[in-house]
Amino acid sequence: MLLTINGEDRTIENAATVADLLGELGIAATKVAVERNLEIVPKTAYGETALVDGDKFEIVHFIGGGSQEADLAAADDDGFVVAGKKFSSRLLVGTGKYKDFEETKIAIEASGAEIVTVAVRRVNLTDPNQPMLVDYVDPSKYTYLPNTAGCFTADDAVRTLRLAREAGGWNLVKLEVLGDQATLYPNMPETLKAAEALIKDGFDVMVYCSDDPIQAKMLEDMGCCAIMPLGSLIGSGMGILNPVNIALIKENANVPVLVDAGVGTASDAAVAMELGCDGVLMNTAIAGAKDPIRMACAMKHAIIAGRESFLAGRMPKKKYADPSSPLAGII
Ligand SMILES: CC(=O)[C@@H](O)[C@H](O)COP(=O)(O)O
């Protein structure tokens, strides 16, 4: 019979059920999520779900998947907590745009990040015959944060994350619903709709959003566990274009606020932290640098420096000079 599996037409000779199909493809049923004609098939039903000619399957295969406990031993008192879990690093990193998985791995190590976000639709999680991220970035060492990059509707985003949860058990997710290809700006009505559905479905939702303080508050009130306004457009490296709005969002929030997207260089990350943000998520600034490993290291230091500077409290700005050496006693 003719089936479409992950967009590819395949002739399957012997399989009668989803369980048989996985067997024929050589995939262990416990590490896989199957969506058939846009409906997720629960693992318990693989054996009795009969294949029908023309069925379309989306199969997500995670080797050793599932988010694991972060290494809390290293967490200092200033760590940040999201969805009840404490992290010592306030830098979250993406996994796209690197030369290969080896470079991804070394850059993530150099960044000191504990949370790594993965585009479920883009990173190879399905084909065990190709290099797979989980073979390089150990899911028992890092908290995997599946994201919905490439989703332009609420329905698409919700389906993508349900599929990821079915496969890897991930409950903590990063929602992004994009408006158009040119800007990748968040589509806020669709983002709100998806966030509501995911929260209702039991997900812990970290949400990429516009830097509008009112909509950020709506997302928090709805139950999102972290608010992630963009600094500037994804991949633009333009830094934080609206620091006043980011500060307003942080001032009104009772959940962590992380700048997500647009960071271009280390000083942008420091600015985000000096505004009082709880963390920064970035990808392109590291992966797109001439020396990604060195930049990852720079970002680690920038995040720490920005945070320390925020906690230290900056001196007040003054209109006129104030000599560095006291004038009293000068002859
Ligand atoms: C990796 C990821 O989740 C991106 O969608 C994110 O928004 C990062 O953007 P930059 O690549 O601009 O850092």
The ligand as a MOL file (V3000), in Angstrom:
LIG
                    3D

  0  0  0     0  0            999 V3000
M  V30 BEGIN CTAB
M  V30 COUNTS 13 12 0 0 0
M  V30 BEGIN ATOM
M  V30 1 C 16.1280 29.5740 18.3330 0
M  V30 2 C 14.8620 30.2580 18.4780 0
M  V30 3 O 14.0190 29.8860 19.2380 0
M  V30 4 C 14.6370 31.4670 17.6520 0
M  V30 5 O 13.3370 31.4330 17.1580 0
M  V30 6 C 14.8860 32.6100 18.5450 0
M  V30 7 O 13.8800 33.5010 18.5170 0
M  V30 8 C 16.2630 33.1590 18.4310 0
M  V30 9 O 16.4000 34.2930 17.6390 0
M  V30 10 P 17.8630 34.8110 17.2360 0
M  V30 11 O 18.3720 33.8480 16.2460 0
M  V30 12 O 17.6490 36.1880 16.6740 0
M  V30 13 O 18.6800 34.8300 18.4840 0
M  V30 END ATOM
M  V30 BEGIN BOND
M  V30 1 1 1 2
M  V30 2 2 2 3
M  V30 3 1 2 4
M  V30 4 1 4 5
M  V30 5 1 4 6
M  V30 6 1 6 7
M  V30 7 1 6 8
M  V30 8 1 8 9
M  V30 9 1 9 10
M  V30 10 2 10 11
M  V30 11 1 10 12
M  V30 12 1 10 13
M  V30 END BOND
M  V30 END CTAB
M  END
